[in-house]
């Protein structure tokens, strides 16, 4: 069952805005999942050259294009190894590159959660991917959580237990034939701000069971309302969650904005 069923009737009866586009509420999930991608890292294997490493959130801010994720997802790999597939092209040509940014650890931030966040900035015109700029969520700063929020959070990500890789035997070699993934979606509610700056905890309401392993780097959106009506804004980036708990932590959009544009 979709998280849309959790929304109050008064929201479901109205159109809702994402950026500057108005859509029917029953299209929210379809519209939003395109902005969350499975993050891969290149490895040294000739047969299986890409290793899944969780989720990533693509967003556009002031006509600049970013992918955000968590540094702990790259354990054992360098940022240059990060790769993604454009929407609808799993098993075909992946893309990487871009400008990598990570927080420099200092004595005044060593205990902060935001040092786990990394971003890649892309220049879409350099990739030759059709409609590449449409893969990035259009961030409107006045729509970002918690401004105008009605308290409804929506999370998207790629848990590893929903990932299936189909292998193809070619003679004495084995290659990846297809990558079948399911983007997990669930409602959530903010519970409290953590002691670390820009860090928060939320409670997840799963309609179907899935592992939080792989959800790091996924997106947290929120439903808000302004004088024009209802809208979807970016709330933050999933940082950590436990398989035996419905609670997870996220870094809010204020930090993503400061970090990406500094």
C-alpha positions in Angstrom: 0.0 0.0 0.0 1.3 3.5 -0.9 2.1 6.1 1.7 -0.5 8.2 -0.1 -3.2 6.3 1.8 -1.9 7.8 5.0 -2.6 11.4 3.9 -5.8 13.1 5.2 -8.7 13.3 2.9 -8.6 17.0 2.7 -5.1 16.7 1.0 -6.1 13.9 -1.3 -9.0 16.0 -2.7 -6.6 18.8 -3.9 -3.8 19.1 -6.4 -0.3 19.3 -4.9 2.7 21.2 -6.1 6.3 19.9 -6.7 8.5 22.9 -7.6 6.3 24.8 -10.1 4.3 21.8 -11.3 0.8 20.8 -9.9 0.0 17.1 -9.9 -2.8 14.8 -8.5 -1.9 13.4 -5.0 -2.1 9.9 -6.4 0.9 10.7 -8.6 3.2 11.9 -5.8 5.0 8.6 -5.3 5.6 8.2 -9.1 6.8 11.8 -9.3 9.2 11.6 -6.4 10.9 8.2 -6.7 12.7 9.4 -9.8 14.8 11.7 -7.7 16.3 8.9 -5.5 18.8 6.6 -7.2 20.8 3.5 -6.3 24.4 4.4 -5.7 27.1 2.0 -7.1 30.9 2.0 -6.7 33.2 0.6 -9.4 35.3 -2.3 -8.3 38.2 -4.3 -9.9 36.0 -7.2 -11.1 35.7 -7.8 -14.8 32.5 -9.8 -14.4 30.7 -7.6 -11.7 32.3 -4.2 -12.0 29.7 -2.3 -9.9 28.9 -2.8 -6.2 25.6 -1.4 -4.9 26.2 0.9 -1.9 22.8 2.2 -1.0 20.8 5.3 -2.0 21.4 8.8 -3.2 19.2 11.9 -3.5 19.3 14.1 -6.6 18.3 17.7 -6.3 18.5 20.9 -8.2 19.2 24.2 -6.4 19.6 27.6 -8.1 20.2 25.8 -11.5 23.0 23.7 -10.0 22.6 19.9 -9.9 23.7 17.7 -7.0 23.6 14.1 -5.8 23.8 13.7 -2.0 24.7 10.6 0.0 26.5 9.5 3.1 30.3 9.1 3.4 29.9 5.8 5.2 28.3 4.3 2.1 31.7 4.6 0.3 33.7 2.5 2.8 36.5 0.8 1.0 36.0 3.0 -2.1 37.1 6.5 -3.2 34.6 9.2 -4.5 35.9 8.7 -8.0 34.4 5.2 -7.9 30.8 6.4 -7.5 28.4 5.6 -10.4 24.7 6.0 -11.1 22.3 4.8 -13.7 19.9 7.3 -15.4 16.2 6.6 -14.7 15.0 3.5 -16.6 18.5 2.4 -17.8 19.6 -0.3 -15.2 22.1 -2.7 -16.9 23.0 -0.1 -19.5 25.6 2.6 -19.4 26.2 4.1 -16.0 27.6 7.6 -15.4 29.9 9.1 -12.8 32.3 12.0 -12.5 31.3 15.4 -11.3 32.8 17.6 -8.5 33.0 15.8 -5.2 32.6 17.6 -1.8 33.0 16.3 1.7 33.1 17.9 5.1 36.6 18.4 6.4 36.9 17.0 9.9 38.0 19.6 12.4 38.1 19.7 16.2 34.9 21.7 16.2 32.8 19.2 14.2 34.3 15.8 15.0 31.2 14.8 16.9 28.7 16.1 14.4 26.6 13.8 12.3 26.8 16.1 9.2 30.4 15.2 8.6 29.0 12.0 7.1 27.3 13.9 4.2 28.9 14.1 0.8 27.6 15.7 -2.5 28.6 15.5 -6.1 27.8 18.4 -8.4 27.0 17.6 -12.0 26.9 19.7 -15.2 24.1 18.0 -17.2 25.2 19.4 -20.5 28.4 17.3 -20.2 26.7 13.9 -20.0 24.6 13.6 -23.1 21.8 11.9 -21.1 18.3 12.7 -22.5 16.3 15.0 -20.1 19.1 14.6 -17.5 18.1 17.8 -15.7 14.7 16.3 -15.0 16.3 13.7 -12.8 16.9 16.3 -10.0 14.3 17.4 -7.5 13.6 21.1 -7.9 14.4 22.6 -4.5 12.3 25.7 -3.6 13.9 27.1 -0.5 10.6 28.4 1.0 9.1 24.9 0.5 11.9 23.2 2.5 11.1 21.6 5.8 9.9 22.7 8.3 8.4 25.7 6.5 4.7 25.2 6.2 4.9 21.6 7.1 1.8 19.6 8.0 3.8 16.9 9.7 3.7 14.3 7.0 7.2 13.0 6.0 7.8 10.7 3.1 11.0 8.6 2.7 12.4 6.9 -0.4 15.4 4.7 -0.7 16.8 1.4 -2.0 17.1 -1.3 0.8 19.4 -4.1 -0.1 16.7 -6.7 0.6 14.8 -5.3 -2.4 17.7 -5.6 -4.7 18.0 -8.5 -7.2 20.9 -8.8 -9.7 20.3 -11.2 -12.6 23.5 -12.8 -13.9 24.1 -14.2 -17.4 26.6 -17.0 -18.1 28.5 -16.4 -21.3 30.8 -19.3 -22.0 33.3 -19.4 -19.0 32.3 -15.9 -17.9 29.4 -14.5 -15.9 28.1 -10.9 -16.5 25.4 -8.8 -15.1 22.3 -9.3 -17.2 19.8 -7.1 -15.4 19.5 -5.2 -12.1 16.0 -5.4 -10.6 15.4 -3.0 -7.7 12.4 -1.7 -5.8 12.4 1.8 -4.4 11.0 1.5 -0.9 8.5 4.2 0.2 7.0 4.9 3.6 5.4 7.6 5.7 7.3 9.0 8.7 6.8 11.5 11.5 9.5 13.8 13.0 9.9 13.1 16.7 12.7 15.4 17.9 15.8 17.3 17.0 19.1 15.5 18.0 21.8 17.2 19.9 24.0 17.3 16.8 23.5 20.2 14.5 21.0 19.8 11.6 20.3 16.2 12.8 16.8 14.8 13.5 15.1 11.6 14.4 11.9 10.4 12.8 9.5 7.5 13.3 8.9 5.3 10.2 5.5 3.8 9.4 6.1 0.8 7.1 3.2 -0.6 5.0 5.5 -3.4 4.0 8.6 -4.7 5.7 12.0 -3.7 4.3 15.5 -3.4 5.7 16.9 0.0 6.6 20.3 -1.4 5.3 20.7 0.5 2.0 18.4 3.4 2.8 21.2 5.7 3.8 21.4 8.5 1.3 17.7 8.3 0.5 15.4 11.3 0.5 13.1 12.6 3.1 10.3 14.8 1.7 7.4 16.6 3.5 3.9 17.8 2.7 3.4 21.5 3.4 0.9 24.2 2.8 1.2 27.8 1.7 -1.2 30.5 0.5 -1.4 28.8 -2.9 -2.2 25.3 -1.6 -0.4 22.1 -0.7 3.2 21.3 -1.8 6.0 18.7 -1.5 9.3 20.1 -0.2 12.7 18.5 0.6 13.1 17.7 4.3 16.6 16.1 4.2 18.8 13.1 3.7 18.5 9.7 5.5 21.6 9.1 7.4 21.1 6.0 9.6 18.5 3.5 10.6 18.3 0.2 12.4 16.7 -3.0 11.1 15.2 -3.7 14.5 13.9 -0.2 14.9 11.4 2.0 13.2 13.4 5.1 14.1 15.9 6.7 11.7 18.0 9.9 11.7 18.2 12.4 8.9 20.2 15.6 8.1 17.9 18.5 7.2 17.9 20.5 4.0 19.3 23.6 5.7 22.6 21.9 6.0 22.4 20.5 2.4 21.8 24.0 1.1 24.7 25.5 3.0 27.1 22.7 2.2 26.2 22.4 -1.5 26.4 26.1 -2.2 29.4 27.1 -0.1 
